[in-house]
Amino acid sequence: MLLKGDFMNKIKILVVVLIFAVVVIGVAFAQNAPRNVERWEYTVLRGANSESHFIERANELGSQGWELVSATNWTGAATFKRRLP
């Protein structure tokens, strides 16, 4: 038969072991987490008054590292993104 004091000591030891295990597992996951998360910036191209004007402006953005993400048509809006350094 366990005495009340022995039972409490075993519970305390179990709690300490569980906390230690959680910390060790947390550190292991943190070490495997991606360190270089890609970051992006976005811009929107609007107000092109012709298809050729839209293409010219889109090409200017492309030469600056912007990548087309979505577009409706040349009279609408086009979204571009580029990776931040």
N, CA, C and O atoms as CSV, one atom per row, in Angstrom:
chain,resi,resn,atom,element,x,y,z
A,1,MET,N,N,0.842,-1.181,0.000
A,1,MET,CA,C,0.000,0.000,0.000
A,1,MET,C,C,0.882,1.237,0.000
A,1,MET,O,O,1.800,1.376,0.808
A,2,LEU,N,N,0.573,2.134,-0.938
A,2,LEU,CA,C,1.338,3.370,-1.016
A,2,LEU,C,C,0.871,4.341,0.048
A,2,LEU,O,O,-0.323,4.498,0.301
A,3,LEU,N,N,1.836,4.979,0.654
A,3,LEU,CA,C,1.493,6.027,1.595
A,3,LEU,C,C,1.158,7.290,0.817
A,3,LEU,O,O,1.584,7.434,-0.329
A,4,LYS,N,N,0.419,8.189,1.399
A,4,LYS,CA,C,0.001,9.401,0.721
A,4,LYS,C,C,1.214,10.202,0.251
A,4,LYS,O,O,1.191,10.728,-0.862
A,5,GLY,N,N,2.245,10.311,1.036
A,5,GLY,CA,C,3.456,11.053,0.688
A,5,GLY,C,C,4.179,10.427,-0.497
A,5,GLY,O,O,4.651,11.152,-1.373
A,6,ASP,N,N,4.280,9.101,-0.547
A,6,ASP,CA,C,4.925,8.406,-1.659
A,6,ASP,C,C,4.161,8.637,-2.961
A,6,ASP,O,O,4.762,8.859,-4.012
A,7,PHE,N,N,2.848,8.583,-2.882
A,7,PHE,CA,C,2.022,8.790,-4.063
A,7,PHE,C,C,2.229,10.200,-4.608
A,7,PHE,O,O,2.372,10.377,-5.817
A,8,MET,N,N,2.245,11.194,-3.741
A,8,MET,CA,C,2.439,12.580,-4.161
A,8,MET,C,C,3.829,12.765,-4.775
A,8,MET,O,O,3.976,13.485,-5.762
A,9,ASN,N,N,4.844,12.123,-4.201
A,9,ASN,CA,C,6.195,12.226,-4.763
A,9,ASN,C,C,6.241,11.626,-6.163
A,9,ASN,O,O,6.884,12.175,-7.057
A,10,LYS,N,N,5.558,10.499,-6.353
A,10,LYS,CA,C,5.538,9.878,-7.678
A,10,LYS,C,C,4.804,10.763,-8.682
A,10,LYS,O,O,5.208,10.851,-9.842
A,11,ILE,N,N,3.739,11.413,-8.249
A,11,ILE,CA,C,3.006,12.336,-9.126
A,11,ILE,C,C,3.915,13.508,-9.505
A,11,ILE,O,O,3.944,13.914,-10.667
A,12,LYS,N,N,4.651,14.051,-8.545
A,12,LYS,CA,C,5.558,15.176,-8.826
A,12,LYS,C,C,6.639,14.762,-9.817
A,12,LYS,O,O,6.967,15.519,-10.731
A,13,ILE,N,N,7.187,13.582,-9.642
A,13,ILE,CA,C,8.217,13.087,-10.565
A,13,ILE,C,C,7.619,12.916,-11.966
A,13,ILE,O,O,8.248,13.282,-12.959
A,14,LEU,N,N,6.417,12.366,-12.043
A,14,LEU,CA,C,5.751,12.181,-13.327
A,14,LEU,C,C,5.518,13.525,-14.015
A,14,LEU,O,O,5.725,13.640,-15.223
A,15,VAL,N,N,5.097,14.525,-13.279
A,15,VAL,CA,C,4.862,15.858,-13.850
A,15,VAL,C,C,6.170,16.447,-14.369
A,15,VAL,O,O,6.195,17.019,-15.459
A,16,VAL,N,N,7.251,16.318,-13.612
A,16,VAL,CA,C,8.552,16.829,-14.043
A,16,VAL,C,C,9.012,16.111,-15.308
A,16,VAL,O,O,9.521,16.752,-16.227
A,17,VAL,N,N,8.845,14.818,-15.366
A,17,VAL,CA,C,9.245,14.049,-16.552
A,17,VAL,C,C,8.416,14.478,-17.761
A,17,VAL,O,O,8.958,14.643,-18.854
A,18,LEU,N,N,7.119,14.658,-17.578
A,18,LEU,CA,C,6.266,15.096,-18.680
A,18,LEU,C,C,6.648,16.488,-19.174
A,18,LEU,O,O,6.700,16.718,-20.382
A,19,ILE,N,N,6.913,17.407,-18.270
A,19,ILE,CA,C,7.340,18.755,-18.670
A,19,ILE,C,C,8.652,18.681,-19.427
A,19,ILE,O,O,8.815,19.351,-20.447
A,20,PHE,N,N,9.582,17.883,-18.947
A,20,PHE,CA,C,10.867,17.717,-19.628
A,20,PHE,C,C,10.662,17.161,-21.037
A,20,PHE,O,O,11.295,17.626,-21.985
A,21,ALA,N,N,9.789,16.179,-21.177
A,21,ALA,CA,C,9.522,15.582,-22.487
A,21,ALA,C,C,8.918,16.612,-23.439
A,21,ALA,O,O,9.296,16.665,-24.609
A,22,VAL,N,N,8.002,17.417,-22.961
A,22,VAL,CA,C,7.386,18.445,-23.796
A,22,VAL,C,C,8.435,19.457,-24.253
A,22,VAL,O,O,8.433,19.865,-25.415
A,23,VAL,N,N,9.319,19.860,-23.365
A,23,VAL,CA,C,10.379,20.814,-23.721
A,23,VAL,C,C,11.315,20.201,-24.755
A,23,VAL,O,O,11.661,20.866,-25.731
A,24,VAL,N,N,11.728,18.976,-24.572
A,24,VAL,CA,C,12.631,18.316,-25.516
A,24,VAL,C,C,11.978,18.190,-26.891
A,24,VAL,O,O,12.615,18.458,-27.910
A,25,ILE,N,N,10.722,17.788,-26.921
A,25,ILE,CA,C,10.015,17.655,-28.200
A,25,ILE,C,C,9.853,19.026,-28.855
A,25,ILE,O,O,10.020,19.159,-30.067
A,26,GLY,N,N,9.529,20.039,-28.062
A,26,GLY,CA,C,9.394,21.396,-28.599
A,26,GLY,C,C,10.686,21.899,-29.209
A,26,GLY,O,O,10.663,22.512,-30.276
A,27,VAL,N,N,11.807,21.656,-28.560
A,27,VAL,CA,C,13.107,22.069,-29.092
A,27,VAL,C,C,13.401,21.320,-30.383
A,27,VAL,O,O,13.906,21.913,-31.336
A,28,ALA,N,N,13.100,20.049,-30.431
A,28,ALA,CA,C,13.344,19.265,-31.646
A,28,ALA,C,C,12.530,19.812,-32.811
A,28,ALA,O,O,13.052,19.935,-33.919
A,29,PHE,N,N,11.261,20.143,-32.584
A,29,PHE,CA,C,10.437,20.707,-33.650
A,29,PHE,C,C,10.934,22.080,-34.058
A,29,PHE,O,O,10.930,22.410,-35.243
A,30,ALA,N,N,11.361,22.884,-33.099
A,30,ALA,CA,C,11.852,24.225,-33.411
A,30,ALA,C,C,13.111,24.154,-34.270
A,30,ALA,O,O,13.311,25.009,-35.133
A,31,GLN,N,N,13.950,23.171,-34.056
A,31,GLN,CA,C,15.166,23.040,-34.853
A,31,GLN,C,C,14.851,22.613,-36.277
A,31,GLN,O,O,15.621,22.911,-37.190
A,32,ASN,N,N,13.740,21.923,-36.486
A,32,ASN,CA,C,13.367,21.487,-37.830
A,32,ASN,C,C,12.481,22.487,-38.557
A,32,ASN,O,O,12.139,22.275,-39.721
A,33,ALA,N,N,12.103,23.574,-37.892
A,33,ALA,CA,C,11.234,24.571,-38.516
A,33,ALA,C,C,12.005,25.299,-39.621
A,33,ALA,O,O,13.211,25.516,-39.504
A,34,PRO,N,N,11.304,25.672,-40.690
A,34,PRO,CA,C,11.985,26.398,-41.767
A,34,PRO,C,C,12.494,27.742,-41.268
A,34,PRO,O,O,11.770,28.496,-40.617
A,35,ARG,N,N,13.734,28.021,-41.581
A,35,ARG,CA,C,14.344,29.260,-41.115
A,35,ARG,C,C,14.208,30.376,-42.145
A,35,ARG,O,O,14.136,31.550,-41.780
A,36,ASN,N,N,14.172,30.025,-43.410
A,36,ASN,CA,C,14.091,31.028,-44.464
A,36,ASN,C,C,12.701,31.037,-45.065
A,36,ASN,O,O,12.468,30.461,-46.128
A,37,VAL,N,N,11.793,31.686,-44.386
A,37,VAL,CA,C,10.435,31.792,-44.886
A,37,VAL,C,C,10.428,32.854,-45.985
A,37,VAL,O,O,10.909,33.969,-45.787
A,38,GLU,N,N,9.882,32.495,-47.134
A,38,GLU,CA,C,9.833,33.445,-48.232
A,38,GLU,C,C,8.860,34.565,-47.906
A,38,GLU,O,O,7.761,34.331,-47.405
A,39,ARG,N,N,9.286,35.784,-48.200
A,39,ARG,CA,C,8.434,36.949,-48.002
A,39,ARG,C,C,8.227,37.608,-49.360
A,39,ARG,O,O,9.138,37.632,-50.187
A,40,TRP,N,N,7.034,38.140,-49.590
A,40,TRP,CA,C,6.669,38.699,-50.878
A,40,TRP,C,C,6.104,40.094,-50.705
A,40,TRP,O,O,5.558,40.433,-49.655
A,41,GLU,N,N,6.243,40.904,-51.752
A,41,GLU,CA,C,5.529,42.163,-51.820
A,41,GLU,C,C,4.663,42.131,-53.075
A,41,GLU,O,O,4.962,41.411,-54.028
A,42,TYR,N,N,3.602,42.907,-53.064
A,42,TYR,CA,C,2.621,42.861,-54.146
A,42,TYR,C,C,2.366,44.258,-54.679
A,42,TYR,O,O,2.485,45.244,-53.952
A,43,THR,N,N,2.016,44.334,-55.944
A,43,THR,CA,C,1.576,45.585,-56.552
A,43,THR,C,C,0.469,45.266,-57.548
A,43,THR,O,O,0.344,44.139,-58.028
A,44,VAL,N,N,-0.328,46.283,-57.847
A,44,VAL,CA,C,-1.454,46.102,-58.767
A,44,VAL,C,C,-1.275,47.083,-59.927
A,44,VAL,O,O,-1.005,48.266,-59.719
A,45,LEU,N,N,-1.427,46.583,-61.125
A,45,LEU,CA,C,-1.357,47.390,-62.340
A,45,LEU,C,C,-2.781,47.701,-62.768
A,45,LEU,O,O,-3.561,46.792,-63.054
A,46,ARG,N,N,-3.125,48.997,-62.813
A,46,ARG,CA,C,-4.467,49.440,-63.204
A,46,ARG,C,C,-4.333,50.579,-64.197
A,46,ARG,O,O,-3.270,51.188,-64.323
A,47,GLY,N,N,-5.397,50.853,-64.884
A,47,GLY,CA,C,-5.484,52.059,-65.676
A,47,GLY,C,C,-4.774,52.038,-67.016
A,47,GLY,O,O,-4.443,53.097,-67.549
A,48,ALA,N,N,-4.534,50.874,-67.567
A,48,ALA,CA,C,-3.955,50.818,-68.908
A,48,ALA,C,C,-5.007,51.300,-69.898
A,48,ALA,O,O,-6.159,50.868,-69.840
A,49,ASN,N,N,-4.610,52.210,-70.824
A,49,ASN,CA,C,-5.596,52.732,-71.759
A,49,ASN,C,C,-5.625,51.982,-73.083
A,49,ASN,O,O,-6.426,52.301,-73.962
A,50,SER,N,N,-4.756,50.988,-73.230
A,50,SER,CA,C,-4.797,50.107,-74.402
A,50,SER,C,C,-4.067,48.814,-74.048
A,50,SER,O,O,-3.335,48.743,-73.060
A,51,GLU,N,N,-4.284,47.808,-74.868
A,51,GLU,CA,C,-3.613,46.532,-74.623
A,51,GLU,C,C,-2.104,46.689,-74.733
A,51,GLU,O,O,-1.366,46.116,-73.931
A,52,SER,N,N,-1.637,47.448,-75.703
A,52,SER,CA,C,-0.188,47.640,-75.868
A,52,SER,C,C,0.402,48.408,-74.683
A,52,SER,O,O,1.532,48.146,-74.273
A,53,HIS,N,N,-0.365,49.359,-74.131
A,53,HIS,CA,C,0.090,50.091,-72.943
A,53,HIS,C,C,0.187,49.145,-71.744
A,53,HIS,O,O,1.140,49.210,-70.966
A,54,PHE,N,N,-0.805,48.269,-71.604
A,54,PHE,CA,C,-0.783,47.275,-70.523
A,54,PHE,C,C,0.450,46.380,-70.655
A,54,PHE,O,O,1.153,46.139,-69.674
A,55,ILE,N,N,0.711,45.890,-71.862
A,55,ILE,CA,C,1.866,44.999,-72.086
A,55,ILE,C,C,3.163,45.734,-71.789
A,55,ILE,O,O,4.078,45.163,-71.196
A,56,GLU,N,N,3.251,46.986,-72.193
A,56,GLU,CA,C,4.464,47.777,-71.931
A,56,GLU,C,C,4.701,47.931,-70.435
A,56,GLU,O,O,5.818,47.740,-69.954
A,57,ARG,N,N,3.646,48.276,-69.702
A,57,ARG,CA,C,3.793,48.445,-68.249
A,57,ARG,C,C,4.069,47.113,-67.561
A,57,ARG,O,O,4.858,47.062,-66.616
A,58,ALA,N,N,3.431,46.028,-68.020
A,58,ALA,CA,C,3.674,44.706,-67.434
A,58,ALA,C,C,5.126,44.282,-67.683
A,58,ALA,O,O,5.760,43.703,-66.802
A,59,ASN,N,N,5.649,44.565,-68.869
A,59,ASN,CA,C,7.041,44.235,-69.169
A,59,ASN,C,C,8.003,45.047,-68.307
A,59,ASN,O,O,9.040,44.536,-67.887
A,60,GLU,N,N,7.665,46.312,-68.042
A,60,GLU,CA,C,8.496,47.128,-67.149
A,60,GLU,C,C,8.556,46.496,-65.761
A,60,GLU,O,O,9.628,46.377,-65.167
A,61,LEU,N,N,7.397,46.093,-65.256
A,61,LEU,CA,C,7.366,45.435,-63.940
A,61,LEU,C,C,8.155,44.130,-63.979
A,61,LEU,O,O,8.895,43.831,-63.042
A,62,GLY,N,N,8.009,43.357,-65.039
A,62,GLY,CA,C,8.752,42.103,-65.162
A,62,GLY,C,C,10.249,42.320,-65.141
A,62,GLY,O,O,10.981,41.526,-64.551
A,63,SER,N,N,10.716,43.385,-65.775
A,63,SER,CA,C,12.161,43.664,-65.784
A,63,SER,C,C,12.667,44.079,-64.410
A,63,SER,O,O,13.869,44.039,-64.147
A,64,GLN,N,N,11.748,44.478,-63.534
A,64,GLN,CA,C,12.112,44.846,-62.157
A,64,GLN,C,C,11.944,43.678,-61.191
A,64,GLN,O,O,12.069,43.848,-59.978
A,65,GLY,N,N,11.659,42.485,-61.731
A,65,GLY,CA,C,11.543,41.300,-60.890
A,65,GLY,C,C,10.131,40.947,-60.471
A,65,GLY,O,O,9.938,40.011,-59.696
A,66,TRP,N,N,9.130,41.677,-60.968
A,66,TRP,CA,C,7.752,41.386,-60.620
A,66,TRP,C,C,7.241,40.242,-61.471
A,66,TRP,O,O,7.586,40.130,-62.648
A,67,GLU,N,N,6.412,39.385,-60.869
A,67,GLU,CA,C,5.830,38.224,-61.545
A,67,GLU,C,C,4.313,38.364,-61.546
A,67,GLU,O,O,3.713,38.646,-60.509
A,68,LEU,N,N,3.697,38.169,-62.696
A,68,LEU,CA,C,2.237,38.268,-62.804
A,68,LEU,C,C,1.585,37.118,-62.039
A,68,LEU,O,O,1.911,35.949,-62.244
A,69,VAL,N,N,0.659,37.478,-61.156
A,69,VAL,CA,C,-0.042,36.480,-60.350
A,69,VAL,C,C,-1.462,36.268,-60.878
A,69,VAL,O,O,-1.922,35.132,-61.002
A,70,SER,N,N,-2.150,37.366,-61.185
A,70,SER,CA,C,-3.510,37.240,-61.703
A,70,SER,C,C,-3.848,38.472,-62.532
A,70,SER,O,O,-3.292,39.551,-62.325
A,71,ALA,N,N,-4.764,38.293,-63.467
A,71,ALA,CA,C,-5.225,39.404,-64.291
A,71,ALA,C,C,-6.635,39.106,-64.770
A,71,ALA,O,O,-7.011,37.950,-64.961
A,72,THR,N,N,-7.412,40.171,-64.960
A,72,THR,CA,C,-8.747,39.994,-65.519
A,72,THR,C,C,-8.645,40.144,-67.032
A,72,THR,O,O,-8.723,39.153,-67.757
A,73,ASN,N,N,-8.477,41.345,-67.505
A,73,ASN,CA,C,-8.166,41.625,-68.901
A,73,ASN,C,C,-7.402,42.942,-68.911
A,73,ASN,O,O,-7.199,43.535,-67.852
A,74,TRP,N,N,-6.983,43.403,-70.048
A,74,TRP,CA,C,-6.109,44.581,-70.044
A,74,TRP,C,C,-6.795,45.838,-69.543
A,74,TRP,O,O,-6.108,46.794,-69.184
A,75,THR,N,N,-8.123,45.879,-69.503
A,75,THR,CA,C,-8.831,47.052,-68.982
A,75,THR,C,C,-9.034,46.971,-67.469
A,75,THR,O,O,-9.362,47.973,-66.833
A,76,GLY,N,N,-8.843,45.794,-66.894
A,76,GLY,CA,C,-9.055,45.595,-65.459
A,76,GLY,C,C,-7.773,45.796,-64.675
A,76,GLY,O,O,-6.984,46.696,-64.964
A,77,ALA,N,N,-7.581,44.964,-63.703
A,77,ALA,CA,C,-6.409,45.056,-62.831
A,77,ALA,C,C,-5.603,43.771,-62.932
A,77,ALA,O,O,-6.147,42.687,-63.145
A,78,ALA,N,N,-4.304,43.918,-62.774
A,78,ALA,CA,C,-3.404,42.767,-62.756
A,78,ALA,C,C,-2.570,42.847,-61.489
A,78,ALA,O,O,-2.080,43.919,-61.135
A,79,THR,N,N,-2.407,41.738,-60.812
A,79,THR,CA,C,-1.634,41.682,-59.572
A,79,THR,C,C,-0.287,41.040,-59.859
A,79,THR,O,O,-0.207,40.020,-60.543
A,80,PHE,N,N,0.773,41.648,-59.329
A,80,PHE,CA,C,2.135,41.148,-59.483
A,80,PHE,C,C,2.741,40.952,-58.101
A,80,PHE,O,O,2.355,41.623,-57.144
A,81,LYS,N,N,3.691,40.030,-58.005
A,81,LYS,CA,C,4.407,39.827,-56.754
A,81,LYS,C,C,5.887,39.693,-57.067
A,81,LYS,O,O,6.274,39.348,-58.183
A,82,ARG,N,N,6.713,39.975,-56.052
A,82,ARG,CA,C,8.142,39.692,-56.152
A,82,ARG,C,C,8.670,39.386,-54.758
A,82,ARG,O,O,8.165,39.877,-53.748
A,83,ARG,N,N,9.692,38.567,-54.744
A,83,ARG,CA,C,10.299,38.108,-53.484
A,83,ARG,C,C,11.056,39.254,-52.840
A,83,ARG,O,O,11.795,39.977,-53.508
A,84,LEU,N,N,10.866,39.415,-51.539
A,84,LEU,CA,C,11.630,40.399,-50.791
A,84,LEU,C,C,13.007,39.848,-50.453
A,84,LEU,O,O,13.163,38.644,-50.247
A,85,PRO,N,N,13.996,40.715,-50.395
A,85,PRO,CA,C,15.353,40.234,-50.052
A,85,PRO,C,C,15.449,39.758,-48.615
A,85,PRO,O,O,16.516,39.327,-48.178
